[in-house]
Amino acid sequence: MTSGDFEHRNMARWAEYESLVSLMEKGKAGPEAERLPHLFREMSLDLSLAESRMYGSHITERLNELVIRGYELIYQRRRSGWEAVVRFVATELPQAVRKDWRLFWLCNAVFWLPFVAMMLSAHHDIRWIQAVLGAEGMASMEQMYGGKEEQLSHLRSEYGSNFMMFCFYIYNNVAIDFRIFAGGMAAGIGTLFFLLFNGLHIGAAAGYVNHACDPESFWSFVAGHSSFELLGMVLSGMAGMRLGLAILRPGRLPRVRALVAASKDALPLIYGAALLTSLAAVVEGFWSARGIPSEWKYTVGIIGWVLHIVYFSLAGRARHAA
């Protein structure tokens, strides 16, 4: 069969499929939309035959475009609404993190090693912490974490309400995560820099509070939201490093195409970072800042870390194996 015979024999069915796809894309399809899966399978078979028999780009490109349009419609219908959200949270996000486990541990190391080193340096030489925080930063730590009463008074005077605190933390946390992610465009160097910087700065803050302020007011405040906030930073770092690696090692693809492909692969990590960052702001604004006994806050913080470890280690494994 020649390419002309193949096209002539199937032209009517292709036209029917294209008309149905166009109607569905405009939201005007009726009961005939039920035929889309059947027509889609036939179009996929036609595309496979055209490619294997080398009928030429005129036919294969047209069929490929039609198949992609139909696939997007079927995919959108099956993954619409809350079902897609539940599937993402339950399976796709933890699978994406486990898939890039090397980047996960790299970003954790770049953040946690300087954090621990800077925090412990307070016991040996406080000048390192003073150099990182500066006079203004140390004064802010003393004002915020001088004690529980001083902390609540400072928060009320600074923000006025829990909702305004939530808004500030959303703005602050999103800005941090965005810088970490966008730093990947500098071949990953920017991502590593911002993770390192945040590790040094937060570690310096923790070390200075242990040295000169009320440690309980600090650790009880950060306990509840720490797992959400810090893991959100790590996920942003993983997404940024994906971009950086695509620039450094594009493989056989041009760098622009490799970057586009890496951006698509990084989307689950970005969505996950946004989710964790938003939850961190909720906990920070409406739980951490309240005058709740420290034991409760520590308990919630420990539960949060345990649940995150279990979630990223086990969630989605059964579906992935299937």
N, C-alpha and C positions, 0 to 999 in steps of 0.2 A: 504494500500500500504506500503510495506516494504521500508527501506532506499535503498536497492539494486535496487528494481523496480523503485523507484523515480530517482535514479542516472542514470540508464540505459535508462529510457524514455527521459531524458532531456540532455543526454551527448552530442549529436550532436549539439544542440543549444548552450550549454555552450562552446563547442569548437569553434563554429563560433564567439561567442562574444569575447572569449579570443584572437582569432586570429585578430579580428578587433581592439581590444584595443591595442594589441602589435604593429600593423601597425601604428596606430594613434600616439602612444607614440614615435615611430621612425620617424614620419612625412612622412610616405610613403602611407597613405591611400588615395584612390581616391573617386569616387562618392559613394562607399559603406559606407562611413562615415555617410551618412544621416540616416542609419539604427541604429546608436548607441542609440538615445533616446528611440526608440521602444524596442530594445534588453535590454536596461538598466532597463526599467520598468518591463519587464518579469523577469530579474534576481533578481530584488528587491522583486518581488512576490515570486519567488522560495526560496529566503533566508528567507522570513517571514514564509513560509510554513515549511521549514526545521527546523527552530527554534521552531515553535509551536508544531510540531510533534516529536521533539527531535530525529532527525535522526542521531545525533552524531557529534562530533567535526570535523571529517574527511570531512564531506560535508559542514557544516556551516562555517568552517574557510576558505575553498576554495571559497565558494560563497561570503563571506564577503570581502575577498581580491579583488575579481573580481568587486564587486559592488563599492568598494572604488576607484579602478583604473578608472572605468567608470565615477564615480561622479567627480573625479578630472579633467578628460578631458572635461566633459560638463561644469563644473564650470569655467575652464580656458578659454574655447571658449566664454562663455557668458560674462565673466568679463575681457576680454583682452583689452589691449591698453588704449586709452584715456577714454573710457567708464568707466573703473574701477576707474581711477583717479577722474573723475567727480563725480561718485557715492560716492567715499570715502569722498571727500571734502564736497559734498552737504548733505550727510545723515549720513554716518557711523561715522565720527569723532564727530560731535555734539551729536549724540546719545550715543556714548561711554562715552563722558564727562558727559552727564546728567545721564547715568546709574550709574556712580560712584560719584554722587553729594556729598556724605559725604566726600569722599577723596578729592574732589575738594575744598570744604570749609576748610577742615583740612589743606591742603597744603597752601592755601591762608592765613589762620590764622598764621601758623608757619612762613611764610615769612613776612606778612604785620605788624603784631603786633610788632616784634622787630624793623622793619624798622621805623615805626612811633615813637616808644619810643626813639630810638637812635637819630632820626632827631630832636625831640623836646627837647632832653637833652641838645642840644647846647645852649638853652636859660637859662639853670639852672646851668649846670656844664660841661664845655668843656673838662674836664679831661677824661670823659668816651670816648669821640670821639678821643681824642689824644691817648688814650690807644689802641683803635681799629686800627686806621690808622697808627700810628707811625710817626716819623719825615719824613721818605721818602714818605709816602703816603700823608701827608699834603703838602709837597713841590710839589708833582705831581699835586695835586688839584689846588694849587696856580698857577702853570705854565699853566695848561690846562684851568682853568676857571677864570683867572685874568681879563678877558675882551674879547670882541669879536675879536678885532684885535690880541691880544695875543693868543687867541684860534686858529685862522686860521693859524697864523705863526707857532705855535707849531705843529699843524697837518701836515702842509706841510713839516716841517723839520723832523718830526718823521716818516712819512709814504711815502712821496713823491708824491703819487697820490691817487685818490679816489678808484681805483681798488685795490691797495695795502692795503688801509684802510678796504675795503670790505673783503679781504682775512684774515686780522688780526682778524676782528670781527667774521668771520665764525669760525676760529680756537678757539678763546676765548670763544664764546658762546656755541659751541659744547662741549668743554671741561667742562664747568660748568654743562651743562645738563647731560652729561655722568656721571659725578661724582654723581649728584643727583640721577639718575636712578640706577647706580651700587650700591649705598649705600643701596638699598633695600635688597641686598643679606646679609646684616648684620641684618636681622630680622627687617628691616625698620628703624633702629636707624641711619644708615648712611644717609639715605634720609632726615630724620628730621634734622640731624645735619647740612647738607650742605644747606638746605633751611633756617635754623636759622642763619647760618653763613653769607649767602648772604644777608639776611634781615638786620643783624647787620652792615655789611660792607657797603652796599649801603646806608643804612640809615645814617651811620656815614659820608659818603662822602657828602650826601645831606645836613646834618646838618652843616658840616664844611664849605661848600660853602656858605650857608646862613649866616654863622658867619663871615667868613674872606675873601671871594672872591666875585665875581660878580654873584649873583644868576641868573640873566637873561641869561647869557651865558651858565649856566648849564641847567636850565629848558627848554630853547628853544632848546638846543642840544638833550636832551633825550626825548622831547615830542613826536616826530614823530615815533620813534621806540619802545617806552616803552611798548605799549600794546602787540606787537609781542614778544618782548624779555621776559617780565615778565610772560606772559601767557604760553610761551614755557617752562619756568622753572617750572611752576605749573603742566603742563601736564607731564613733566619728573618726578616730585615728585609723581604724581598719579600712574604712571607706576611703579616706585620704591616701593611705598607702596603696590601695588598689589603683588609684589614678597615677600615683608616682611610679609604680612598677610598670604600668602600661606605657608611660613615657620612656622609662629607662630600657625596658625590654619588650618592644612591640611585637617581637617574633616576625612572622612573615607578612603581617599587616602593616600598612602605612600608619604612622604614629597617630594621625587624626582618627582613623577607623579603630585603632586599638584603644584609644582614649574613649571613644563613643561606646565601644563594647564594655570597657571596664566601668564606665558610668552606669550602664544598665545593670551590671552585676553588683554594683555597690548600692543600688537603690534599697534593697531590703535592710542593709546596715544603716543607711541614712534614716529610713522610716523607724527602725528600731531605736536609734539614738534619739530621734524626736520624741518617740513615745516615752522612753525612760526619762528624758529631760523634763518632759511635761509632768510626769508623775512625781519626779523629784521636787519640782516647784510646788505642786499641790501639798506634798508632805511637809516641805519646808515652811510654807506659808500658813498652813492650817493645823499642823501638829507640832513641829519642832519648836515654834515660837511660843507655844502655850506653856503655862506654869504647871506642867504635869510632873509627877515624881520621876526622878532620874531612872529609877529601876524599871519603870514602864517603858521609858524611851530606849534604854539599853536593850530591853527584851524585844521591842519592835525592830530595832536595828539588827540584832542577831538573826531574828526570823527572816528579815528581808534578805540578808546575805545568804542564808541557807536556802531559801526559796529560789534565789537567782542561780545559785550553783546547781541545784537540782534541775531547774528549768533549762538552762543552757546545756547541761550534760545529757539529759534524758528526753526532753520534749521532742516529739516528731520522729523518734527513732523507729517506731513500729511502722508508720506510714512510709518512711524512707526505705525500710527493708522490703516492704511490699512492692 
